[in-house]
Amino acid sequence: MLALLLLARIAVTTDFEGGNVGKVEHVSPTHLRCGVAGQADQDGRNRQADWYYFRLDHLPKQPITLDLVNLAGEYNYQSPAYSVTAGTRPVYSYDGVTWQHFRDDEVSWEQREPHLTLRFLPQKPRMWIAHVPPYTNRDLANLLKGFRNSPWLEQQSVGKTVDGRDMPLLTITNPAIPEASKKVLWLMFRQHAWEASTSWAGDGVIRFLLGDDERAKRIRDSIIVKVFPLADPDGTARGTVRFNGNGFDLNRNWDTLDERRMPEIFSQHRAITEWLDAGHRVDLFFAQHNTEKSEYLEATAGAEDPLAQSVFRLLKETTTFNPTSPLRSAAASTTPEKPGRMNVVQGLHHERRVPSLLMEQMIEYNSKLGRCPTAADRREFGAALVRALADALTGIEPSRHQAESGKP
């Protein structure tokens, strides 16, 4: 009977939202090679292997070896580029809800044929494995359902995706206080489907702003917060990387609007420009992204911009933001002289001079946290992020914030 159990084939499935895996090879009953499917753009370029999310069933009570392979890619037309690296630590779950990282001693990297190997002893016959803790359209829907009666929240759809999903936009403020006395902050999360950690941060933003904290009340009274909480619903559902259903990068192409081929960018751009054209202001636009081991902030107004400097200081001193470089000046484009390569902050600044910031946060080991960031870390960061941005917009400097919070 034991021999039969050991010979039972481990099943690898992705029949759930966000699930994705490439070719699977069963080397032995306890050794799998799982390809990372990756995704290329509309021209078959810039393939990135940034996302995997699958379930293992019929796991034996034996040590398992799992190789993540087919990792080589291309980024901004430069190759080879690797998103799964020696420093990335996959996450696992036994219930599909609670996630933790594999330990360092369970992970190894092979440089000759670049791949990441997991060696672990499963505790249950079923487990899920992913690049980072997943956050799905369903998670967002459940979050917003809990706040559907909030007087501070307005929900709308600004358009449809390639697959026909709604493009959500949230407005959070105290509607009883006139707009004229308020600043306006726009936030964007999850432009790239693999960057699920940004959705956890966005989740933290929403929970904090709609909660009972006194600082949340002050922010609602003094700021209109507009949030794109999940800017790539299709990719999030399909478990892809960074391109929409037609192959277009949702954080490029902000200088080549196309309603048919890039309806996601078109609808978000229209929401922002219609807001401006109606006579409203945008005091700051902030877009959050994830990368492997870099963490930084870049400003379209340049590194000498006072608002950008204030945001950088506040984030560094009052949050877990762990910059690996000083405040950066944003370039005019990600790929100069090539159309369709402006990201969201570059495009908005080029077209409408919207003051904008773009943040990248690492998914690898963060020395400030002392670990790879967890979903809880990201959610807590989201709350701290919106507090820091609000303080910068309303002129509260780090020293005053620390005095109010009692933190050193």
SULSUL-V719860 format. One record per backbone hydrogen bond with DSSP energy under -0.5 kcal/mol. CO is the residue of the C=O (numbers start at 0). NH is the residue of the N-H. E is the energy in kcal/mol with one decimal. If there is no record, write none. Layout:
BEGIN
CO	NH	E
CO	NH	E
END
This chain:
BEGIN
0	4	-2.1
1	5	-2.3
2	6	-1.6
3	7	-0.8
4	7	-0.7
10	12	-0.5
10	56	-2.3
12	54	-2.8
13	15	-1.7
15	18	-2.3
19	52	-2.6
22	34	-3.1
24	26	-1.0
24	32	-2.6
27	30	-1.4
29	64	-2.7
30	26	-1.7
30	27	-1.7
31	33	-0.5
31	66	-2.8
32	24	-2.8
32	34	-0.6
33	68	-2.0
34	21	-3.5
34	36	-0.7
38	47	-2.1
40	43	-2.1
44	40	-3.1
46	73	-3.3
47	38	-1.1
47	49	-0.9
50	37	-0.6
51	130	-1.6
52	19	-2.3
53	128	-2.7
54	12	-2.2
55	126	-2.0
56	10	-1.8
59	61	-1.8
61	121	-0.6
63	119	-2.0
64	31	-2.6
65	117	-3.0
66	33	-3.3
66	68	-0.7
67	115	-1.6
68	35	-2.3
72	79	-0.5
72	80	-2.0
74	77	-1.6
77	74	-2.8
80	72	-1.8
82	84	-0.7
84	87	-0.6
87	89	-0.5
89	101	-2.4
90	129	-2.3
91	99	-1.9
92	127	-3.0
96	98	-0.5
99	91	-2.6
102	105	-1.8
103	106	-1.5
105	118	-2.4
107	116	-3.1
108	110	-0.6
109	114	-1.3
110	113	-0.7
113	70	-0.5
114	109	-2.5
115	67	-3.4
116	107	-2.1
117	65	-2.7
119	63	-3.6
119	121	-0.7
124	58	-2.3
126	55	-3.4
127	92	-2.0
128	53	-2.3
129	90	-2.8
135	139	-1.8
136	140	-2.6
137	141	-2.6
138	142	-2.1
139	143	-2.7
140	144	-2.2
141	145	-1.4
142	146	-0.5
143	146	-0.9
144	147	-1.3
146	149	-2.1
149	152	-1.0
151	172	-1.8
153	170	-2.4
155	168	-2.5
158	166	-2.1
160	163	-1.4
164	160	-2.3
165	167	-0.7
166	157	-2.8
168	155	-1.8
169	226	-2.9
170	153	-2.3
171	224	-2.4
172	174	-0.9
173	176	-1.7
177	180	-1.1
178	181	-2.4
182	223	-2.8
183	282	-1.7
183	283	-1.3
184	225	-3.0
185	285	-2.7
186	227	-3.0
187	287	-2.3
188	230	-2.0
189	231	-0.6
191	194	-1.6
193	195	-2.2
194	197	-1.6
194	198	-0.7
195	198	-0.6
195	199	-1.5
196	200	-1.6
197	201	-2.7
198	202	-2.6
199	203	-1.9
200	204	-2.2
201	205	-2.4
202	206	-2.6
203	207	-2.2
204	208	-2.7
205	209	-2.0
207	210	-1.6
212	216	-1.9
213	217	-2.0
214	218	-2.2
215	219	-2.6
216	220	-1.9
217	221	-1.4
218	222	-2.4
219	173	-2.3
221	182	-2.3
222	224	-0.6
223	184	-2.9
223	225	-0.6
224	171	-2.9
225	186	-3.0
226	169	-2.8
226	228	-0.9
227	188	-2.5
231	235	-2.0
232	236	-2.0
233	237	-2.8
234	238	-1.6
234	239	-1.9
236	17	-2.7
240	193	-2.2
241	249	-1.6
243	246	-2.3
246	41	-1.9
247	243	-2.5
248	251	-1.4
252	255	-1.2
257	261	-2.6
261	265	-2.4
262	266	-2.5
263	267	-1.9
264	268	-3.0
265	269	-2.4
266	270	-1.9
267	271	-1.9
268	272	-2.8
269	273	-2.8
270	274	-1.5
271	275	-2.0
272	276	-3.1
273	277	-1.4
274	279	-1.8
275	278	-1.9
283	185	-2.6
284	356	-2.7
285	187	-2.1
286	358	-2.7
288	360	-1.7
290	362	-1.1
291	362	-1.3
291	363	-2.5
294	323	-3.3
294	324	-0.6
295	359	-2.3
296	327	-2.8
297	357	-2.3
298	301	-1.0
298	329	-2.9
301	304	-1.7
304	308	-2.5
305	309	-2.4
306	310	-2.6
307	311	-2.5
308	312	-2.5
309	313	-2.6
310	314	-2.8
311	315	-2.4
312	316	-2.5
313	317	-2.4
314	318	-1.3
314	320	-0.6
327	298	-2.7
327	329	-0.5
334	337	-1.7
336	338	-0.5
339	252	-0.6
340	333	-1.7
341	253	-2.1
342	346	-3.0
343	347	-2.4
344	348	-2.0
345	349	-2.5
346	350	-2.4
347	351	-2.4
347	353	-1.2
348	352	-1.4
354	284	-2.3
355	299	-2.2
356	286	-2.4
357	297	-2.4
358	288	-2.5
359	295	-1.7
360	290	-2.3
363	372	-0.6
364	366	-0.6
365	368	-0.7
365	369	-2.8
365	370	-1.2
370	365	-2.0
373	377	-2.2
374	378	-2.4
375	379	-2.4
376	380	-2.3
377	381	-2.4
378	382	-1.5
379	383	-2.0
380	384	-3.4
381	385	-2.1
382	386	-1.5
383	387	-2.3
384	388	-2.7
385	389	-2.1
386	390	-2.4
387	391	-2.3
388	392	-2.3
389	393	-2.0
390	395	-3.1
391	394	-0.8
394	396	-0.6
396	399	-0.5
396	400	-2.2
397	401	-2.8
398	402	-1.8
399	403	-2.2
400	404	-2.5
401	405	-1.9
401	406	-0.7
END
